[in-house]
Amino acid sequence: MKIDILCSSEDHPINPWLAAWAGERTRNHEVKLLRRKDQLKSGDVLFLISCTEMIPADWRALYRHCVVLHASDLPRGRGWSPHVWAILGGATTITVSAINAEDRVDSGDIWAQKTFDIAADELYDEINQSLFETEIALMDQVVVMVENGHSPLPQPDEEGTYFLRRKPRDSELDPELSLAEQFDKIRISDPDRYPAFFELHGAMYEIRLRKVQSNE
């Protein structure tokens, strides 16, 4: 099969997983990792992974199937950064859904879903590893389903919920609150792209959290 992956940012931390997946699958498929929608040609499957461009219907029609990976138990949690908002809301288990891309955000039929657990002590990189491994497994499952002629199923007939796009200010901490009260906000912040920060004494400070062994 001809499989394209569209991931907009070269700086996104999922890229090593996508590059490895593409390299390993080239034995049986033609796989390309793309950055812009104007690079789309045609194929069997287009995976949209952390894609920031809107892909209209006529572009999606270049492929037999256009699949989005979205980290929520749809139709709950449509929108942006769903697993981050869910963790901030106290979630300890995250569902990742592989769905058809549609004009209406995160409304497409569901190919498959997988879950992973989040421990209370896990930091950004550990959470990402579980998330990305789950997404890679879903990509494999979708490819097998397409090869076997399977079709996705409609989302449950219930009202959806929506998350807003996160902004840099969503990573701001309150210096008057304790670390324990803000630990989730600190641990889910991307230390390179969207670090947690606070303002105090007329200056701004970034926080970078690293887990250490007890004997360090």
Contacts in CASP RR format, 6 or more apart in sequence:
PFRMAT RR
TARGET T0000
AUTHOR 0000-0000-0000
METHOD contacts of the structure
MODEL  1
MKIDILCSSEDHPINPWLAAWAGERTRNHEVKLLRRKDQLKSGDVLFLIS
CTEMIPADWRALYRHCVVLHASDLPRGRGWSPHVWAILGGATTITVSAIN
AEDRVDSGDIWAQKTFDIAADELYDEINQSLFETEIALMDQVVVMVENGH
SPLPQPDEEGTYFLRRKPRDSELDPELSLAEQFDKIRISDPDRYPAFFEL
HGAMYEIRLRKVQSNE
1 29 0 8 1.000
1 30 0 8 1.000
1 43 0 8 1.000
1 44 0 8 1.000
1 45 0 8 1.000
1 143 0 8 1.000
1 146 0 8 1.000
1 147 0 8 1.000
2 29 0 8 1.000
2 30 0 8 1.000
2 42 0 8 1.000
2 43 0 8 1.000
2 44 0 8 1.000
2 45 0 8 1.000
3 25 0 8 1.000
3 29 0 8 1.000
3 30 0 8 1.000
3 31 0 8 1.000
3 32 0 8 1.000
3 43 0 8 1.000
3 44 0 8 1.000
3 45 0 8 1.000
3 46 0 8 1.000
3 47 0 8 1.000
3 143 0 8 1.000
4 31 0 8 1.000
4 32 0 8 1.000
4 34 0 8 1.000
4 40 0 8 1.000
4 41 0 8 1.000
4 43 0 8 1.000
4 45 0 8 1.000
4 46 0 8 1.000
4 47 0 8 1.000
4 63 0 8 1.000
5 18 0 8 1.000
5 21 0 8 1.000
5 22 0 8 1.000
5 31 0 8 1.000
5 32 0 8 1.000
5 33 0 8 1.000
5 34 0 8 1.000
5 46 0 8 1.000
5 47 0 8 1.000
5 49 0 8 1.000
6 34 0 8 1.000
6 35 0 8 1.000
6 36 0 8 1.000
6 37 0 8 1.000
6 39 0 8 1.000
6 40 0 8 1.000
6 46 0 8 1.000
6 47 0 8 1.000
6 48 0 8 1.000
6 49 0 8 1.000
6 51 0 8 1.000
6 53 0 8 1.000
6 55 0 8 1.000
7 14 0 8 1.000
7 15 0 8 1.000
7 18 0 8 1.000
7 33 0 8 1.000
7 34 0 8 1.000
7 35 0 8 1.000
7 49 0 8 1.000
7 50 0 8 1.000
7 51 0 8 1.000
8 35 0 8 1.000
8 36 0 8 1.000
8 50 0 8 1.000
8 51 0 8 1.000
8 52 0 8 1.000
8 53 0 8 1.000
9 15 0 8 1.000
9 35 0 8 1.000
9 50 0 8 1.000
9 52 0 8 1.000
10 35 0 8 1.000
11 192 0 8 1.000
11 193 0 8 1.000
12 50 0 8 1.000
13 125 0 8 1.000
13 128 0 8 1.000
13 132 0 8 1.000
13 190 0 8 1.000
14 49 0 8 1.000
14 50 0 8 1.000
14 128 0 8 1.000
14 132 0 8 1.000
14 135 0 8 1.000
15 33 0 8 1.000
17 132 0 8 1.000
17 133 0 8 1.000
17 135 0 8 1.000
17 136 0 8 1.000
18 33 0 8 1.000
18 49 0 8 1.000
19 33 0 8 1.000
21 31 0 8 1.000
21 136 0 8 1.000
21 139 0 8 1.000
22 31 0 8 1.000
22 32 0 8 1.000
22 33 0 8 1.000
23 31 0 8 1.000
25 31 0 8 1.000
25 143 0 8 1.000
29 143 0 8 1.000
34 40 0 8 1.000
36 53 0 8 1.000
37 53 0 8 1.000
37 55 0 8 1.000
37 59 0 8 1.000
40 46 0 8 1.000
40 55 0 8 1.000
40 59 0 8 1.000
40 62 0 8 1.000
40 63 0 8 1.000
41 62 0 8 1.000
42 62 0 8 1.000
42 63 0 8 1.000
43 62 0 8 1.000
43 63 0 8 1.000
43 64 0 8 1.000
44 63 0 8 1.000
44 64 0 8 1.000
44 65 0 8 1.000
44 146 0 8 1.000
45 63 0 8 1.000
45 64 0 8 1.000
45 65 0 8 1.000
45 66 0 8 1.000
45 67 0 8 1.000
45 142 0 8 1.000
45 143 0 8 1.000
45 146 0 8 1.000
46 55 0 8 1.000
46 60 0 8 1.000
46 62 0 8 1.000
46 63 0 8 1.000
46 65 0 8 1.000
46 66 0 8 1.000
46 67 0 8 1.000
46 101 0 8 1.000
47 67 0 8 1.000
47 68 0 8 1.000
47 69 0 8 1.000
47 139 0 8 1.000
47 142 0 8 1.000
48 55 0 8 1.000
48 66 0 8 1.000
48 67 0 8 1.000
48 68 0 8 1.000
48 69 0 8 1.000
48 101 0 8 1.000
49 69 0 8 1.000
49 135 0 8 1.000
51 68 0 8 1.000
55 66 0 8 1.000
55 101 0 8 1.000
56 103 0 8 1.000
57 103 0 8 1.000
60 66 0 8 1.000
60 101 0 8 1.000
64 146 0 8 1.000
65 100 0 8 1.000
65 142 0 8 1.000
65 146 0 8 1.000
66 100 0 8 1.000
66 101 0 8 1.000
67 98 0 8 1.000
67 99 0 8 1.000
67 100 0 8 1.000
67 101 0 8 1.000
67 111 0 8 1.000
67 142 0 8 1.000
68 98 0 8 1.000
68 99 0 8 1.000
68 100 0 8 1.000
68 101 0 8 1.000
68 106 0 8 1.000
68 108 0 8 1.000
69 96 0 8 1.000
69 97 0 8 1.000
69 98 0 8 1.000
69 135 0 8 1.000
69 138 0 8 1.000
69 139 0 8 1.000
70 78 0 8 1.000
70 79 0 8 1.000
70 82 0 8 1.000
70 96 0 8 1.000
70 97 0 8 1.000
70 99 0 8 1.000
70 106 0 8 1.000
71 82 0 8 1.000
71 83 0 8 1.000
71 86 0 8 1.000
71 94 0 8 1.000
71 95 0 8 1.000
71 96 0 8 1.000
71 97 0 8 1.000
71 131 0 8 1.000
72 78 0 8 1.000
72 82 0 8 1.000
72 83 0 8 1.000
72 86 0 8 1.000
72 94 0 8 1.000
72 95 0 8 1.000
72 96 0 8 1.000
72 97 0 8 1.000
72 106 0 8 1.000
72 163 0 8 1.000
73 95 0 8 1.000
73 97 0 8 1.000
73 113 0 8 1.000
74 97 0 8 1.000
74 99 0 8 1.000
74 106 0 8 1.000
74 110 0 8 1.000
74 155 0 8 1.000
74 156 0 8 1.000
74 160 0 8 1.000
75 106 0 8 1.000
75 107 0 8 1.000
75 155 0 8 1.000
75 156 0 8 1.000
75 158 0 8 1.000
75 159 0 8 1.000
75 160 0 8 1.000
75 161 0 8 1.000
76 160 0 8 1.000
76 161 0 8 1.000
77 85 0 8 1.000
77 86 0 8 1.000
77 106 0 8 1.000
77 160 0 8 1.000
77 161 0 8 1.000
77 162 0 8 1.000
77 163 0 8 1.000
78 105 0 8 1.000
78 106 0 8 1.000
78 107 0 8 1.000
78 160 0 8 1.000
78 161 0 8 1.000
78 162 0 8 1.000
78 163 0 8 1.000
79 105 0 8 1.000
79 106 0 8 1.000
79 162 0 8 1.000
79 163 0 8 1.000
79 164 0 8 1.000
79 165 0 8 1.000
80 163 0 8 1.000
80 164 0 8 1.000
80 165 0 8 1.000
80 166 0 8 1.000
81 163 0 8 1.000
81 165 0 8 1.000
81 166 0 8 1.000
82 163 0 8 1.000
83 91 0 8 1.000
83 94 0 8 1.000
83 96 0 8 1.000
83 127 0 8 1.000
83 131 0 8 1.000
84 166 0 8 1.000
84 188 0 8 1.000
85 163 0 8 1.000
85 166 0 8 1.000
86 94 0 8 1.000
87 94 0 8 1.000
87 118 0 8 1.000
87 127 0 8 1.000
87 184 0 8 1.000
87 188 0 8 1.000
88 184 0 8 1.000
88 185 0 8 1.000
88 188 0 8 1.000
89 184 0 8 1.000
90 184 0 8 1.000
91 118 0 8 1.000
92 117 0 8 1.000
92 118 0 8 1.000
92 119 0 8 1.000
92 120 0 8 1.000
93 115 0 8 1.000
93 116 0 8 1.000
93 117 0 8 1.000
93 118 0 8 1.000
94 115 0 8 1.000
94 116 0 8 1.000
94 117 0 8 1.000
94 118 0 8 1.000
94 130 0 8 1.000
94 131 0 8 1.000
94 134 0 8 1.000
95 113 0 8 1.000
95 114 0 8 1.000
95 115 0 8 1.000
96 113 0 8 1.000
96 114 0 8 1.000
96 115 0 8 1.000
96 116 0 8 1.000
96 131 0 8 1.000
96 134 0 8 1.000
96 135 0 8 1.000
96 138 0 8 1.000
97 110 0 8 1.000
97 112 0 8 1.000
97 113 0 8 1.000
98 110 0 8 1.000
98 111 0 8 1.000
98 112 0 8 1.000
98 113 0 8 1.000
98 138 0 8 1.000
98 139 0 8 1.000
98 141 0 8 1.000
98 142 0 8 1.000
99 106 0 8 1.000
99 108 0 8 1.000
99 109 0 8 1.000
99 110 0 8 1.000
99 111 0 8 1.000
99 152 0 8 1.000
99 155 0 8 1.000
100 108 0 8 1.000
100 109 0 8 1.000
100 111 0 8 1.000
100 152 0 8 1.000
101 108 0 8 1.000
102 108 0 8 1.000
105 162 0 8 1.000
107 155 0 8 1.000
108 152 0 8 1.000
108 154 0 8 1.000
108 155 0 8 1.000
109 151 0 8 1.000
109 152 0 8 1.000
109 153 0 8 1.000
109 154 0 8 1.000
109 155 0 8 1.000
110 152 0 8 1.000
110 153 0 8 1.000
110 154 0 8 1.000
110 155 0 8 1.000
111 138 0 8 1.000
111 141 0 8 1.000
111 142 0 8 1.000
111 145 0 8 1.000
111 150 0 8 1.000
111 152 0 8 1.000
112 138 0 8 1.000
112 141 0 8 1.000
112 142 0 8 1.000
112 145 0 8 1.000
113 138 0 8 1.000
114 134 0 8 1.000
114 137 0 8 1.000
114 138 0 8 1.000
114 141 0 8 1.000
115 134 0 8 1.000
116 130 0 8 1.000
116 131 0 8 1.000
116 133 0 8 1.000
116 134 0 8 1.000
117 130 0 8 1.000
118 127 0 8 1.000
118 130 0 8 1.000
121 211 0 8 1.000
122 130 0 8 1.000
122 187 0 8 1.000
123 187 0 8 1.000
123 209 0 8 1.000
123 210 0 8 1.000
123 211 0 8 1.000
124 187 0 8 1.000
124 188 0 8 1.000
124 189 0 8 1.000
124 190 0 8 1.000
124 191 0 8 1.000
124 209 0 8 1.000
126 211 0 8 1.000
127 187 0 8 1.000
127 188 0 8 1.000
166 194 0 8 1.000
168 194 0 8 1.000
171 185 0 8 1.000
171 189 0 8 1.000
171 194 0 8 1.000
171 195 0 8 1.000
171 196 0 8 1.000
171 197 0 8 1.000
172 196 0 8 1.000
172 197 0 8 1.000
172 198 0 8 1.000
172 199 0 8 1.000
173 182 0 8 1.000
173 185 0 8 1.000
173 186 0 8 1.000
173 196 0 8 1.000
173 197 0 8 1.000
173 198 0 8 1.000
173 207 0 8 1.000
174 182 0 8 1.000
174 198 0 8 1.000
175 198 0 8 1.000
175 199 0 8 1.000
175 200 0 8 1.000
179 186 0 8 1.000
182 196 0 8 1.000
185 196 0 8 1.000
186 196 0 8 1.000
186 207 0 8 1.000
186 209 0 8 1.000
187 209 0 8 1.000
189 195 0 8 1.000
189 196 0 8 1.000
189 207 0 8 1.000
191 208 0 8 1.000
191 209 0 8 1.000
195 206 0 8 1.000
195 207 0 8 1.000
195 208 0 8 1.000
196 206 0 8 1.000
196 207 0 8 1.000
196 209 0 8 1.000
197 204 0 8 1.000
197 205 0 8 1.000
197 206 0 8 1.000
197 207 0 8 1.000
198 204 0 8 1.000
198 205 0 8 1.000
198 207 0 8 1.000
199 205 0 8 1.000
END
